[in-house]
Amino acid sequence: MDIVIGSDHAGFELKRQLIAFIETLGHSVLDVGTESAEPVDYPDYAQKLGNALLEKGCDRGILICGSGVGASIAVNKIPGIRAGICHDTYSAHQGVEHDDSNVLVVGSRVIGIELAREIVKTYLSAVFSGEERHVRRLGKLKALEARYSKKGA
């Protein structure tokens, strides 16, 4: 798979470590920044990640900030993005299998590298189930997104 990864300054070091790990799993990685631990604004990197996912044909994204909360809020503002904060492996696979999540968000100040690796591996190996009830619910999510996207235009 082609994976896009991004972070703010708080997630920079974890991002660096995860890139190397993801590559060992056989995936290609597009890093959209940041390039250091110097303070930056997480919405800028959430936008870069979302754009790369939707416009460059990446399969999935991984976004990292200190808590995961701000980055998740920001990236979920982009139509077509379904991001979830996951600090456990159950949520990581469930989000893909049931909700067709295309962005994993983690907090670098919440989890350590070993758990982050487990979560990422689980997320990347998960597949949307395609079960009728999940397809129906996903359709409702897309309808909500479309409804409110029109209001903001």
C-alpha positions as CSV (number, residue, x, y, z in Angstrom):
1,M,0.0,0.0,0.0
2,D,0.9,3.6,-0.4
3,I,0.8,5.3,3.0
4,V,0.9,9.1,3.6
5,I,2.2,10.1,7.0
6,G,2.3,13.5,8.7
7,S,2.8,15.1,12.1
8,D,3.2,18.3,13.9
9,H,6.3,19.0,16.1
10,A,5.0,16.9,19.0
11,G,4.7,13.8,16.7
12,F,7.9,14.4,14.7
13,E,10.1,11.8,16.5
14,L,7.4,9.1,16.5
15,K,6.7,9.8,12.8
16,R,10.4,9.2,12.0
17,Q,10.4,5.9,13.8
18,L,7.1,4.8,12.3
19,I,8.2,5.5,8.7
20,A,11.1,3.1,9.1
21,F,8.7,0.5,10.6
22,I,6.1,0.9,7.9
23,E,8.7,0.4,5.2
24,T,9.8,-2.9,6.8
25,L,6.2,-4.1,6.4
26,G,6.6,-3.6,2.6
27,H,4.6,-0.4,2.2
28,S,5.7,2.8,0.5
29,V,5.6,6.0,2.6
30,L,5.0,9.6,1.5
31,D,6.1,12.0,4.3
32,V,4.2,15.3,4.2
33,G,6.1,16.8,7.2
34,T,6.9,18.3,9.5
35,E,10.6,18.1,9.2
36,S,11.7,18.9,12.8
37,A,10.6,19.4,16.4
38,E,10.3,23.1,15.9
39,P,6.7,24.3,16.7
40,V,4.2,24.2,13.9
41,D,0.4,24.2,13.6
42,Y,-1.2,20.7,13.3
43,P,-4.0,21.9,11.0
44,D,-1.5,22.6,8.3
45,Y,-0.2,19.0,8.4
46,A,-3.6,17.5,8.6
47,Q,-4.5,19.4,5.4
48,K,-1.3,18.2,3.7
49,L,-2.1,14.6,4.7
50,G,-5.7,14.8,3.6
51,N,-4.8,16.3,0.2
52,A,-2.2,13.7,-0.4
53,L,-4.6,10.9,0.5
54,L,-7.3,12.2,-1.8
55,E,-5.3,13.7,-4.6
56,K,-2.2,11.6,-4.9
57,G,-3.9,8.2,-4.7
58,C,-2.4,7.1,-1.4
59,D,-4.3,4.2,0.1
60,R,-4.3,5.3,3.8
61,G,-2.9,7.9,6.1
62,I,-1.3,8.1,9.5
63,L,-1.4,11.4,11.4
64,I,0.4,12.2,14.6
65,C,0.2,15.1,17.1
66,G,0.7,15.2,20.9
67,S,-2.7,13.9,21.9
68,G,-4.2,13.0,18.6
69,V,-7.3,15.1,19.3
70,G,-6.5,18.3,17.4
71,A,-5.1,16.5,14.4
72,S,-8.2,14.2,14.3
73,I,-10.6,17.2,14.4
74,A,-8.6,19.0,11.7
75,V,-8.3,16.1,9.2
76,N,-12.0,15.1,9.7
77,K,-13.0,18.5,8.3
78,I,-11.8,17.4,4.9
79,P,-14.6,15.7,2.9
80,G,-13.7,12.1,2.1
81,I,-11.6,11.6,5.2
82,R,-12.7,9.2,7.9
83,A,-10.1,9.5,10.7
84,G,-10.1,7.9,14.1
85,I,-7.9,8.3,17.1
86,C,-6.7,4.9,18.1
87,H,-4.6,4.1,21.1
88,D,-5.3,0.4,21.1
89,T,-5.3,-2.3,18.4
90,Y,-9.0,-3.1,18.7
91,S,-10.0,0.4,17.6
92,A,-7.4,0.4,14.9
93,H,-8.8,-2.7,13.1
94,Q,-12.5,-2.0,14.0
95,G,-12.3,1.5,12.5
96,V,-11.2,0.0,9.2
97,E,-13.4,-3.2,9.3
98,H,-16.6,-1.4,10.2
99,D,-16.2,2.3,9.3
100,D,-13.8,2.1,6.4
101,S,-11.4,4.5,8.2
102,N,-8.8,5.9,5.9
103,V,-6.7,7.8,8.4
104,L,-5.2,6.6,11.7
105,V,-4.5,9.3,14.2
106,V,-2.3,8.7,17.2
107,G,-1.0,10.8,20.1
108,S,2.7,10.7,20.6
109,R,2.3,11.8,24.2
110,V,-0.2,9.1,24.9
111,I,1.4,6.0,23.5
112,G,5.0,4.7,23.1
113,I,6.8,3.4,20.1
114,E,6.1,-0.3,20.7
115,L,2.3,0.2,21.1
116,A,2.4,2.6,18.1
117,R,4.0,-0.1,16.0
118,E,1.4,-2.7,17.0
119,I,-1.5,-0.2,16.3
120,V,0.0,0.7,12.9
121,K,0.5,-2.9,11.9
122,T,-3.0,-3.8,12.9
123,Y,-4.5,-0.7,11.1
124,L,-2.6,-1.4,7.8
125,S,-3.6,-5.1,7.8
126,A,-7.3,-4.5,8.4
127,V,-9.8,-4.6,5.6
128,F,-13.3,-3.1,5.3
129,S,-15.8,-5.9,5.8
130,G,-18.3,-4.8,3.2
131,E,-21.1,-6.2,5.3
132,E,-24.5,-4.7,4.5
133,R,-24.9,-3.0,7.8
134,H,-21.5,-1.3,7.6
135,V,-22.1,-0.3,4.0
136,R,-25.5,1.2,5.0
137,R,-23.9,3.1,7.9
138,L,-21.1,4.3,5.7
139,G,-23.6,5.6,3.2
140,K,-25.3,7.5,6.0
141,L,-22.0,9.1,7.0
142,K,-21.3,10.1,3.4
143,A,-24.8,11.6,3.2
144,L,-24.2,13.7,6.4
145,E,-20.9,14.9,5.0
146,A,-22.5,15.9,1.7
147,R,-25.4,17.7,3.5
148,Y,-23.1,19.8,5.7
149,S,-20.5,20.4,2.9
150,K,-23.2,22.1,0.9
151,K,-24.0,24.5,3.8
152,G,-20.4,25.5,4.1
153,A,-20.0,26.3,0.4
